[in-house]
């Protein structure tokens, strides 16, 4: 076949976009995804370059200059200890984003493994896992997180694990649901009938078609994780060192002085709201881009 | 190539041993209740005692209304669904309970073409990797060699060359079905079950795909089990046709004979519903309209399963035998079996002749204008919106 050698480069040139590429293209056309993505990138850059942006050491206080209102010197003012609020918010993004990403990573990993086991093997494995999931979902999330933190301790990693545990059942249930729907899909049966079995069937044919909803949920879970981390901080279950900048803890430090110094509560609050909004917008944009029913 | 092949399979030695033989095959799906511990409360008898043979190189058509168990039968035969009872022999080997590696080796020899070309291709895989996968799984070829074979395959089924690196969503329904056929051919099977392979396609595309299938059959010496829910598509490609009703085979005959001399009242109704590509004849002819829906396969009628809707039984004054005794598949003519106590009555039945002659007169005309694109699957038959105008075989007219 002389055509083979000639045709090969042509085939390579014409390599076409798959569904992922297609989803990415549609996300670029979605205002929600663009705005959300921009906000998230803004916070990520802030976290990475915190030492270069922040004008002051966020942990160093100067009691002589506490309660200062926003000014050219202290953009967001200073708090009771005279620490610069602007610098604390910038450094606080590190902890918040770190906890959010870590908790969702753990949650997705553990949740997907459980969901995949349940959805693929069915039977008693499914029944056992899903009853466990039901039990966990019946406990209010924040309450569960508080319980886990008071059990494990108050470090950043412990907080991330606590939030991850709240997320695990949600991810497990989502993946199991998509896998169950796919088990009877014609192309899965077709793959089975050509002899594809076990892990290859799950990894090549089922998972790639099941993780769309999981990705969306993971993005939205980042938003909840930000809120949860802030809530734990607000309740005094944040990092043990009170000097550590954390948005939730910053709120709780200041709510007693709300009438005197509104700026102390305002700026950390805005930071939390913006981060949550960013993740939510991005998640919504992704949902639209990945939903096969909304294609074209 | 049909009518001459009338030697009974058993009498002609090993060479005429059928490629596929099922013996009182039953596939029952349990109906369960309970939340934590499931309790069996009944069963949907999707396939209930089907004994069929598919001979080497032939095409056995399988027709019947939606929900009569055709698809389940095909899936059981190629071991995608487990048989509840009975046995399946493929090329002399009992494959009913094969598992693991022997089953995978057997899978190479029997393949399936699916009904819905939009659902049967993995949307996240290119056509090329989809075609290379079965080769790799069976250790037939890998890497560049597999790609070469994939290129051959898409050429065989008439897809453009650049299809290899494309994803299913970039193709039309007909092209996707070609890709599905290429996948089935990849492992060089001997037997292919085509489950409503053209029902979801445009009328103009149906003929192309049917032609492709018969061309492939002669080229690669394939044996087909060709399933459809109406006769008009099946008869062109089939050597013999089996008619199923509610999980049972009610008539089995060479396809031409089934057309001209149907012996089961249900088949008569099906044949009378096949459209004739002649508007003058079509507007005048009579059509047998079956009343009511297919009864639930979870609770089939006693005796003959068709008795609740049988026009012949009504004409004969509702004999009791139909409700009491289950009819066996009887050999009434060479190669022609029918499961009806009163099939002999049909031989001289005026009504049948009226209904059938018009259709038979046109049976040599190639027509492919008789299918509906709707999806006819679903375990239990959905109630027809207008029970009085229920067309057998889901044949509707446009």
Interface residues (C-beta under 8 A of the other chain):
Chain A: X4 X7 X10 X11 X12 X14 X15 X16 X17 X18 X19 X20 X127 X131 X185 X186 X187 X189 X190 X191 X192 X193 X194 X195 X196 X197 X200 X204 X205 X208 X209 X292 X295
Chain B: X36 X75 X78 X80 X104 X107 X108 X111 X112 X114 X115 X116 X119 X120 X121 X122 X123 X124 X125 X126 X133 X134 X137 X138 X148 X151 X161 X162 X164 X165 X166 X167 X169 X170 X180 X183 X184 X186 X187
